[in-house]
Amino acid sequence: MPKQVDHAARRRQLAEALWRVTIEHGLEAATLRRVATEAGVSMGMVQHYFASTGDMLSFALASMTEQVSRRIGERFAELTGADPKTRVRAVLLEMLPLDEERHLEASVASAFLARAAVDERIAGYLREGFAEGVAYLGEQLGSERRAKLLLTLVNGLTLAVLAGQLDTQDAVGLLDEQLG
């Protein structure tokens, strides 16, 4: 009987290998070959799932976005009936590198943000995500402009934490100050 392969799990395994390569060596090092080595699989297996490095990068970014969105959704389930400010704060805190999981995500996301300056496919994906975030937060806050400000602030705070310019307590304090 042929072996059953969980294709979604295999693609996820490759995305996680790409994240590790990115954290260790930078996004530019995330080639199909290097990701295959990191995942402990053959180059042919990676090529079975991804026709190009660009396809692999896009999938890895989308996987990370889904992971963060899932966590935000779980957090929202805990906040049923909460006021909009509490919900907005919860969304923004999930985006900051406040624990090991979010630190990993933020490190990889920052690499993608830098890559967006020279990769239109990634830039377009990030623009769409930003627009969705602005729409949701703008609805909660009654101000699209305020939503843009807060999302941009979180991007900056994330980079400052990753670079060691701020600790996580400072980042949360500055966010709370802006939320008023």
C-alpha positions, 0 to 999 in steps of 0.5 A: 500500500502506498505511503500517505503523505500529508501535503499540508504538513510537508509544506508547513515543514518547509515553511518552518525550515525557511523561517529558521534559515531566515533567522540564522542567515537572512532571507537572501540565504533562503534558497530551495537547496538551503531550505531542503538541507535545513528541513532534512529533505531532498531538493527534488521534494522541495521542488515538488512543492515549490517551482521557485524560491519566490513561490516558497517565500510567498508560501512561507509568508502566508503561513506565518500570517495565518499563524498570527491570524489564528492566534489573534482569533483565539485571543478574540474568543477570550475577549467576547464582549470586550470594548473596542480599545481592549480588542485593538490592544489585543491585536497589536500586542499579538504583533509585538515580539513579546515572547519566543514565538512572536519574536521568531515571527517578528524576526522573519516578518522584518526580513520580509518587510525589508525584502518588500522594497525590492520584491513586488510580490511580497510588497503587494502581499504586505500592502494587502495585509496592512489594508486589512489591518487598517480596515479592522482597526479603523472600524474598531476605533472609528478612525482609519488614520488612527489605525494606520498610525497604530499599525505603523507604530507597532512596526517601528516598536517591533524593529526597536525590540528586535534591534535591542533599542527597546525592551518589551516593557518599553514597547508595551508602555509606548503602545499603551501611551498611544492607545490612551 
